[in-house]
Structure formats: C-alpha cells, structure tokens
Amino acid sequence: MIKDNDELPDLDAILEDNPGWLDEAIDTPAVSKLTGVPVCTLTTWRCRGGGPRFLKYGKSVRYRRRAVLGWMDACEAPYIDRDGRIHRE
C-alpha cells in the first residue's frame, strides 16, 4: 500500500523492468481494485455495454491493463476554471 508521503512509480520505470506490463490480461477483481468500480458493476457493464473493453476466453473474462487505463483516461472529466475556460489536462 502506498502512503501519503510516498510517490507513485513512474510508468516508464515500470515498463523498463516489465516491458509487457501494459498488455497483461488481468481479471475482474484486479480491474475493480485498479478503478474502484465494484465487480458487480463491471459485470453489468459487460452485459449491457460500457466500461473497459474485455477479452473472453471461454467462461473466463480478462482485461488488458492498457485498455483499462485508456478507458480511465477517456472518462476523465475536463477541469473548468473560475473564468469558465475548459482545460483537458
């Protein structure tokens, strides 16, 4: 667990040590932990449409970490400053 005073590792540092990390297939509980979205909500989204893209291997469901992070990035709301200007970053 990361404490308040600890910094998150840089993505480049993670990829240097684990080049295939972004393309690993992770299970639904791991996606839930990463996104904060409950497992039951991810399951509903898979059935009804929505949420991150997923892979289906028989009865097993997996998500590419890259797809989950991309989906999270796409969900980020823009910031609106006091002057009403919209900022995307």
C-alpha positions as CSV (number, residue, x, y, z in Angstrom):
1,M,0.0,0.0,0.0
2,I,1.2,3.5,-0.8
3,K,1.4,6.0,2.0
4,D,0.5,9.7,1.5
5,N,4.2,10.8,1.5
6,D,5.3,8.1,-1.0
7,E,5.3,8.8,-4.7
8,L,3.8,6.5,-7.3
9,P,6.3,4.9,-9.5
10,D,6.8,6.4,-13.0
11,L,5.2,4.4,-15.8
12,D,8.4,4.4,-17.7
13,A,10.2,2.9,-14.7
14,I,7.6,0.1,-14.5
15,L,7.8,-0.6,-18.2
16,E,11.6,-0.7,-18.1
17,D,11.5,-3.5,-15.6
18,N,8.3,-5.2,-17.0
19,P,8.1,-4.5,-20.8
20,G,4.8,-6.4,-21.2
21,W,3.1,-5.0,-18.2
22,L,0.6,-2.8,-20.1
23,D,-0.5,-5.8,-22.2
24,E,-1.0,-8.3,-19.4
25,A,-4.5,-9.7,-19.1
26,I,-5.9,-9.0,-15.6
27,D,-9.1,-10.4,-14.0
28,T,-12.2,-8.6,-13.0
29,P,-11.3,-8.2,-9.2
30,A,-7.9,-6.7,-10.3
31,V,-9.8,-4.2,-12.6
32,S,-12.1,-3.4,-9.7
33,K,-9.2,-2.7,-7.4
34,L,-7.5,-0.5,-10.1
35,T,-10.6,1.5,-11.0
36,G,-12.5,1.5,-7.7
37,V,-15.6,0.2,-9.7
38,P,-17.3,-2.7,-7.9
39,V,-17.1,-6.2,-9.6
40,C,-20.9,-6.3,-9.9
41,T,-20.9,-3.0,-11.8
42,L,-18.1,-4.3,-14.2
43,T,-20.2,-7.4,-14.8
44,T,-23.3,-5.4,-15.5
45,W,-21.4,-3.1,-17.9
46,R,-20.1,-6.2,-19.8
47,C,-23.6,-7.5,-20.3
48,R,-25.2,-4.1,-21.2
49,G,-22.4,-2.4,-22.9
50,G,-20.0,0.1,-21.4
51,G,-16.9,0.0,-19.3
52,P,-13.4,-1.0,-20.5
53,R,-13.0,-3.4,-23.4
54,F,-12.5,-7.0,-22.3
55,L,-11.4,-10.4,-23.5
56,K,-13.4,-13.6,-23.3
57,Y,-11.7,-16.9,-23.1
58,G,-14.5,-19.5,-22.8
59,K,-16.1,-18.6,-19.5
60,S,-13.1,-16.5,-18.3
61,V,-13.1,-12.7,-18.6
62,R,-9.9,-10.7,-18.7
63,Y,-9.0,-7.1,-19.4
64,R,-5.8,-5.8,-20.9
65,R,-4.3,-3.4,-18.5
66,R,-3.7,-1.0,-21.4
67,A,-7.4,-1.0,-22.2
68,V,-8.4,-0.3,-18.7
69,L,-6.0,2.6,-18.3
70,G,-7.1,4.0,-21.6
71,W,-10.7,3.8,-20.6
72,M,-10.0,5.5,-17.3
73,D,-8.2,8.3,-19.2
74,A,-11.2,8.7,-21.6
75,C,-13.5,9.0,-18.6
76,E,-11.6,11.9,-17.1
77,A,-13.7,15.0,-16.9
78,P,-12.3,18.3,-18.0
79,Y,-11.4,21.0,-15.5
80,I,-13.3,24.2,-15.7
81,D,-11.5,27.2,-14.1
82,R,-13.1,30.2,-12.4
83,D,-13.3,32.1,-15.7
84,G,-15.3,29.2,-17.3
85,R,-12.4,28.0,-19.5
86,I,-12.3,24.3,-20.1
87,H,-8.9,22.6,-19.6
88,R,-8.4,19.0,-20.7
89,E,-5.1,18.5,-18.9
